[in-house]
Amino acid sequence: MKYVPDATGDRHFADDLTTDRDAVDGLLSELDEYAVEQALQIAKDADDAEVTVVTVGPEDAREAVRKALSMGADRGVHVEDDDIHGSDAMGTSLILAKAIEKTGYDLVVTGMASTDGTMGVLPAMLAERLGVPQVTYLSEVNVADGKVTGRRDGDVASEELEAALPALVSVTDQSGEARYPSFKGIMAAKKKPVESLDLDDLGIEADEVGLGGAWTRVEDAAPRPARVQGTIVTDEGAGAKQLAEFLAGQKFI
């Protein structure tokens, strides 16, 4: 799960063209809330199942972990290290893979993308690094008899998919509404363990991640142009012609 800048806030790039996380409040990515919910649903129907949430991010990312714990997850893992700053999807997938291997798992559940970078490719990268099958973009997930099964809904058809455990799945926002933490859950979350890890704990060299190890980076950025008043067409008998000329000028027709 990912700690992301609030999409309703005034987001900016920092001087190094990474996201300026100090300039806006952060929160648990909404799309990852669906993953937490599905993990809790799966664990409810399993014997001795434990839900561990893993995040990579700055100190404040621990608040996102607490949100997931208040929803019902059992424990958290927070990877924090100054050298992680500026990591792209390749670097992040490496860190997550090492953290998940260290933690232990049967099934990895992720959101379909993040609400800041929208890197929907990360689940596939993570599955490749873990060496497990991936079943992505699921709107329905079930686990039984050593397999994970699910439904992927497309524009014109739905697919029924399955994979042997251990495996990785990503879920969409159609998989089921995420629960709101109860007061009891919020209080209980304060007593649940959150393990802190850094790159040394995971055996990762600093130059493998961060801006220095990134395969992709932002070269330039400019503020979005201010919105301008739209064109008003007054119909005095030639409104249809003016509208057609405007649409043609904008290459809409």
C-alpha positions as CSV (number, residue, x, y, z in Angstrom):
1,M,0.0,0.0,0.0
2,K,1.2,3.5,-0.8
3,Y,1.2,6.8,1.1
4,V,0.3,9.5,-1.5
5,P,-0.3,13.3,-1.6
6,D,-3.9,14.2,-1.2
7,A,-5.3,14.6,-4.7
8,T,-7.5,17.5,-3.6
9,G,-4.5,19.5,-2.4
10,D,-2.3,21.9,-4.3
11,R,0.4,19.5,-5.5
12,H,3.8,20.7,-6.8
13,F,7.2,19.4,-7.9
14,A,10.2,20.0,-5.6
15,D,13.4,21.5,-6.9
16,D,14.7,18.0,-8.0
17,L,11.5,17.5,-9.9
18,T,10.2,14.8,-7.5
19,T,6.8,15.2,-5.8
20,D,7.0,17.8,-3.1
21,R,5.5,15.8,-0.3
22,D,6.1,18.4,2.4
23,A,3.8,20.9,0.6
24,V,0.6,18.8,0.8
25,D,-1.0,16.4,3.3
26,G,-0.7,12.7,2.6
27,L,-3.0,9.7,3.0
28,L,-3.4,6.1,2.1
29,S,-4.0,5.8,-1.6
30,E,-7.7,5.2,-2.2
31,L,-7.1,2.4,-4.7
32,D,-5.0,0.6,-2.1
33,E,-7.9,0.7,0.3
34,Y,-9.6,-1.8,-2.0
35,A,-6.6,-4.1,-1.7
36,V,-6.7,-3.9,2.1
37,E,-10.4,-4.7,2.1
38,Q,-9.9,-7.7,-0.2
39,A,-7.1,-9.0,2.0
40,L,-9.3,-8.7,5.1
41,Q,-12.1,-10.5,3.3
42,I,-9.8,-13.4,2.3
43,A,-8.3,-13.7,5.8
44,K,-11.8,-13.8,7.3
45,D,-12.5,-17.1,5.5
46,A,-9.1,-18.6,6.2
47,D,-7.7,-20.4,9.3
48,D,-4.9,-18.6,11.1
49,A,-4.5,-16.0,8.4
50,E,-2.6,-12.8,9.1
51,V,-2.8,-9.6,7.1
52,T,0.4,-7.6,7.0
53,V,0.5,-4.2,5.2
54,V,3.8,-3.0,3.7
55,T,4.6,0.5,2.6
56,V,7.7,2.4,1.4
57,G,7.8,6.1,2.2
58,P,8.8,8.9,4.5
59,E,8.1,9.1,8.2
60,D,4.5,10.3,7.7
61,A,3.8,7.1,5.7
62,R,3.3,5.4,9.0
63,E,0.0,7.2,9.2
64,A,-1.2,5.2,6.2
65,V,-0.1,2.0,7.9
66,R,-2.1,2.9,10.9
67,K,-5.2,3.6,8.7
68,A,-4.9,0.0,7.3
69,L,-4.4,-1.4,10.8
70,S,-7.5,0.4,12.0
71,M,-9.4,-1.2,9.1
72,G,-8.4,-4.6,10.6
73,A,-5.0,-5.5,9.3
74,D,-2.8,-7.4,11.9
75,R,0.6,-5.7,11.6
76,G,2.6,-3.3,9.5
77,V,6.0,-3.0,7.8
78,H,7.3,0.5,7.1
79,V,10.4,0.9,4.9
80,E,12.0,4.3,5.4
81,D,15.4,5.5,4.3
82,D,16.6,8.8,3.0
83,D,18.3,7.1,0.0
84,I,14.9,5.9,-1.2
85,H,13.9,9.4,-2.2
86,G,13.3,9.7,-5.9
87,S,12.9,6.0,-6.6
88,D,10.9,5.1,-9.7
89,A,8.8,2.0,-10.2
90,M,11.8,-0.2,-10.8
91,G,13.4,0.8,-7.5
92,T,10.2,0.7,-5.6
93,S,9.4,-2.8,-6.8
94,L,12.9,-3.9,-5.7
95,I,12.4,-2.5,-2.2
96,L,8.9,-4.0,-1.9
97,A,10.0,-7.4,-3.1
98,K,12.8,-7.5,-0.5
99,A,10.5,-6.4,2.3
100,I,7.8,-8.9,1.3
101,E,10.4,-11.7,1.1
102,K,11.7,-10.8,4.5
103,T,8.2,-10.6,6.0
104,G,6.9,-13.9,4.4
105,Y,3.7,-14.3,2.4
106,D,1.3,-16.6,0.7
107,L,-0.6,-14.0,-1.3
108,V,0.3,-10.4,-2.2
109,V,-2.6,-8.1,-2.8
110,T,-2.1,-4.7,-4.3
111,G,-4.2,-1.9,-5.7
112,M,-4.4,-1.6,-9.5
113,A,-2.4,1.7,-9.5
114,S,-1.5,4.6,-7.3
115,T,-3.4,7.8,-7.2
116,D,-0.3,9.9,-7.6
117,G,2.1,8.3,-10.2
118,T,-0.7,6.0,-11.5
119,M,2.0,3.3,-12.2
120,G,-0.2,0.3,-12.8
121,V,2.8,-1.6,-14.0
122,L,4.3,-2.0,-10.5
123,P,2.3,-5.1,-9.5
124,A,3.7,-6.9,-12.6
125,M,7.2,-5.8,-11.7
126,L,6.8,-7.0,-8.2
127,A,5.5,-10.4,-9.2
128,E,8.4,-10.8,-11.6
129,R,10.9,-10.0,-8.8
130,L,9.2,-12.4,-6.4
131,G,9.1,-15.1,-9.1
132,V,5.4,-15.8,-8.6
133,P,2.4,-15.7,-11.0
134,Q,0.4,-12.5,-11.3
135,V,-3.4,-12.2,-11.7
136,T,-4.1,-8.5,-12.2
137,Y,-7.0,-6.1,-12.5
138,L,-9.5,-8.3,-10.6
139,S,-12.9,-7.2,-9.6
140,E,-13.5,-10.4,-7.7
141,V,-11.0,-12.5,-5.7
142,N,-11.3,-15.9,-3.9
143,V,-8.7,-18.2,-2.3
144,A,-9.3,-21.9,-1.9
145,D,-7.5,-25.2,-2.2
146,G,-4.1,-23.6,-2.7
147,K,-5.2,-21.4,-5.6
148,V,-6.4,-17.8,-6.0
149,T,-9.2,-17.2,-8.5
150,G,-10.8,-14.1,-9.8
151,R,-12.7,-12.2,-12.5
152,R,-11.2,-9.5,-14.7
153,D,-13.8,-7.3,-16.4
154,G,-13.0,-5.8,-19.7
155,D,-14.9,-3.5,-22.0
156,V,-16.5,-6.3,-24.0
157,A,-15.9,-9.5,-21.9
158,S,-15.0,-10.9,-18.5
159,E,-12.3,-13.4,-17.9
160,E,-12.1,-16.0,-15.1
161,L,-8.5,-16.5,-14.0
162,E,-6.6,-18.6,-11.5
163,A,-3.0,-19.1,-10.2
164,A,-1.4,-21.4,-7.7
165,L,-0.2,-19.9,-4.5
166,P,2.1,-18.2,-3.7
167,A,0.9,-15.5,-6.1
168,L,0.2,-11.8,-6.5
169,V,-3.1,-10.1,-7.4
170,S,-4.1,-6.6,-8.0
171,V,-7.7,-5.5,-7.5
172,T,-9.8,-2.7,-9.1
173,D,-12.1,-0.2,-7.4
174,Q,-15.0,-2.5,-8.4
175,S,-13.8,-5.3,-6.1
176,G,-15.8,-4.1,-3.1
177,E,-16.2,-0.9,-1.1
178,A,-13.5,-0.5,1.5
179,R,-14.7,-0.4,5.1
180,Y,-14.5,2.7,7.3
181,P,-12.4,2.2,10.5
182,S,-14.5,1.9,13.6
183,F,-13.6,3.7,16.8
184,K,-12.7,0.3,18.3
185,G,-10.5,-0.4,15.3
186,I,-8.8,2.9,15.6
187,M,-8.0,2.3,19.2
188,A,-6.8,-1.3,18.6
189,A,-4.5,-0.1,15.8
190,K,-2.4,1.8,18.4
191,K,-1.4,-1.5,19.9
192,K,-0.6,-3.4,16.7
193,P,3.1,-3.8,15.8
194,V,4.7,-1.8,13.0
195,E,8.2,-2.9,12.0
196,S,10.6,-0.3,10.7
197,L,13.1,-1.4,8.0
198,D,15.8,0.5,6.0
199,L,17.9,-0.4,3.0
200,D,20.6,-2.1,5.1
201,D,17.9,-4.4,6.6
202,L,16.9,-5.4,3.1
203,G,20.4,-5.9,1.7
204,I,19.9,-3.1,-0.9
205,E,22.7,-0.8,-1.9
206,A,21.8,3.0,-2.0
207,D,22.8,3.3,-5.7
208,E,20.3,0.6,-6.7
209,V,17.3,2.9,-5.8
210,G,16.6,6.6,-5.4
211,L,17.2,9.2,-8.0
212,G,20.7,7.9,-8.7
213,G,19.4,4.4,-9.5
214,A,16.2,5.4,-11.3
215,W,15.6,4.2,-14.8
216,T,13.2,7.0,-15.4
217,R,13.0,10.6,-14.2
218,V,11.2,13.9,-14.9
219,E,13.4,16.1,-17.1
220,D,11.2,19.2,-17.1
221,A,7.9,20.4,-15.6
222,A,5.8,23.6,-15.9
223,P,2.7,24.8,-14.1
224,R,-0.6,24.0,-15.7
225,P,-1.9,27.0,-17.7
226,A,-4.6,28.9,-16.0
227,R,-8.1,28.2,-17.3
228,V,-9.4,30.8,-19.7
229,Q,-13.0,31.7,-20.5
230,G,-14.5,29.5,-23.1
231,T,-16.0,30.6,-26.5
232,I,-19.6,31.7,-26.3
233,V,-21.7,31.1,-29.4
234,T,-24.8,33.3,-29.6
235,D,-27.3,31.8,-32.0
236,E,-28.7,34.5,-34.2
237,G,-29.5,32.3,-37.1
238,A,-25.9,31.1,-37.7
239,G,-25.2,29.3,-34.4
240,A,-24.8,25.9,-36.0
241,K,-22.3,27.2,-38.5
242,Q,-20.3,28.9,-35.8
243,L,-20.3,25.8,-33.7
244,A,-19.2,23.6,-36.5
245,E,-16.3,26.1,-37.4
246,F,-15.2,26.1,-33.8
247,L,-15.2,22.3,-33.5
248,A,-13.3,22.1,-36.8
249,G,-10.8,24.7,-35.7
250,Q,-10.1,22.6,-32.6
251,K,-9.9,19.5,-34.8
252,F,-12.7,17.8,-33.0
253,I,-14.5,17.2,-36.3
